[in-house]
Amino acid sequence: MQTPIAVWPSREAAENYERATPILSAYGASDMYGALEEVIFELYLCFLNDVPMTLMRGQEFSQLRRLYRDREAGDQARMAWEEAWASRLESWRRKKLYDGLHNVLRAFFEHAALVRPSTYRVTDIDDWCRTVEAIGELRNCVTHGASRVSDRLANLSHQLVGDAFRFNEGDPLDVRLEHLMFIECFCDQLLTAINLSLVEKVMGPVGRR
């Protein structure tokens, strides 16, 4: 059984909706950044599980490399490798969380040897990483309850292509629906770019066929 908690006349309902929209947009932006973080890490983990030697360089990981070489010696050896590798991945992810998601995205492109798709002309990997950094700064401002635009958010937003995600230092932090739409569009285009880059890594430039 449902019970109405409030009944408003149309004008009051419109006013309340208008007041709530910035709050919902701000938390929506935070949630979308969290989703972007999850996707980028999962993509990176797919690569690392396929090319584990990426995280086993150096003397400190000599034992881990030995377990990797011996992993097919039997069930016990396989389980020892899987346990050690899971621990290594957990440690890597924990440290990467402090690097900034934009740096994680850049490292993924570099380690996976992915490049900008041939059909892209206006933006490149640096632009995508900068956009992720700007969205991350907005998320930080929202999370910490900032009432004003930080200098970092302002500087980053002014470096982005276009003006759909533009903030000025010291202005009230007003997250609007158009900012949320920008983030949603960017996430869609970033994932499309990664997919195309993976396809072109195998097939060559698809735009020339």
N, C-alpha and C positions, 0 to 999 in steps of 0.2 A: 504494500500500500504506500502510495506517495503522498506526501503532505507539503504543500507550498510553504516556503519559508519567508517569502515576500511577494507582495502583489503591488506593482507600480503602475501609475497611469503612463501613457505613452511618452509624454515629455520627460518625466522623471526617469523612465527606463532608458531613453536615449542619452540623457545626461550621465547616468551611471555607467552605461556602456562606454561613453566617451572617456570617462575617468579611468575605467578599468583597462582600456586598450593598451596604453603605454606599459602598464605593469605586465600584462599578458605577453606583449611583444618582447619585453626585456627577458622574461623567464623563458619564452620560446626561443630566443636567440641563444640563451645559455644551454638549453636542452639540445639544440641543433649542433652547437659546438661539441657537446659531449658525444653526440652521435658521430660527428666527423672524427673525433678523437678515436672512438672505437673502431671505425672503419679503417682509418689509416694504420693503426696498430695491427689490426687483423691482416691487412694486406702485407705489411712488413713481416709478420710472423709466418705467413704462407711462404714468403721468399726464404726466410731464415731456416724454416724446417726443410726446405728443399736444398739449401746451400748452407749447411750448419757451420762449415769451416769459417764463415764470415765472422763468427763470434768465438773462434777458438785459436786466434793468433796470439803468439807470445808465450814466454816460458811458463807463465802462471797457469796456462791451460793445457800443459803437456799431458797431465793425467786424463783430462777430458778427451783429448785427441786419441789417447790410447784406448779409452773405452769405445770411442767411435770406430776405430779400426777393428776392434775385437767384437763388435756388436752382433755379428752373425755366428759366433762360436757356439752359441746355445741359448736356451731360454734365460738362464741366469745372467749371461753376458748382455743379452738384449735388454733385460729389465734393469741392469745396472746402468747401461747407457741411457735408457729412457728416463730414469730417475735423475741422473746427473744433468741431462740436457734440459729437463723441465725446470730444475733448480737454476740453471744458467739463464734460461729465458725469463724466469721470474725476476732474477736479479737485474737483467738487462732492461726489462720493462720498467722496473721501479726507478732505475737511474734515469732512463729516458724521459720519464714524466717531468723531471726537473730541467730538461734541456729546452723545453718549448716545443709545441706540436709542429710549428713551422720548420724547426731544425730536424725533427723526426721525418717529416715529409721529404725534405731535401735529401736526407741520408738514404731514404728508401729509393728515390729516383737514382741516386748515384750508385748504390750497391746493386740495384737491379738493372743498371745500365739502360734506363728508360729515358727517352728524349721527348720533346714536344712533338705532337703529331704534325704531319706535313701540311694538314689543312688549316692549322692554327697560324694566324698572322699577327694578331694584335697583342697577345699576351704570351708569356713564357713561364717556365718553372719558377723563376725568381718572383714574378708577379703573383703566382699562386701561393707561394710561401709567405709573401708579404701580406696577402689577403688573409691567410690563416692566422698570421700573427696579429693583425688588426682585430679580427673577430675574437681572438683569444683575449686581447686586452679589453674589449668590450665586456666579455664574460667576466673578467676579473673585476671590472668596475661594478658590474651588477651584483656579483657575489659579495663584494665588500661594502655594498650599500652606498657607493659614491653618489653624490648629488650633482657633481660637476664633471665636465669632460676633462680627463687627464691630459697632460701635455703629450704623453706617449700615444694615446689614442688619436689625438688630433694630428700629430706628425705622421703616424702610420696611415690614417685615413686619407690624408692629402697626397700620399704617394700612390694611391690606387688609381687604376684606369677608370675614368668616369667619375661622376659625383653622386652616385646613388647611396654611397656609404661615407658621407662626409660629416665630420664633427669639428667644431672649433674649440680650442682650449678655453676653459673657464665657463663655457656656456652650460646651462642646465642639461644634465644627462637625460635627454628625451629620446627614448628608443621607440620608433614608430613602426607601423606596419610595413612601410617601404624598406626599412632596414631588414626586417625579417624576410621580406620577399627577396631582397638582395642575397642574403645568406643562403636561402633555399635554392636560388638560381645558381649561385656559385658552387654549392655542393653538387648539384646535378651536373654542371659543366666540368667540374674537377674529376668526378668519377668517369664521365664520358671521355675526358682526355686521357686518363689512365688506361681505360679499356682500349682506346684507339692506339695508344702507345704500345701496349702489349701486342695488339694485332700486327702493328707495323714492325715490331721487333722480329716477328716470325715471317711475315709476308712481304715486308718492304712497304714503301709509301703507297697507301691505298688511294690517295688522291690522284695519282698518276695513271691509274689503270683505266 
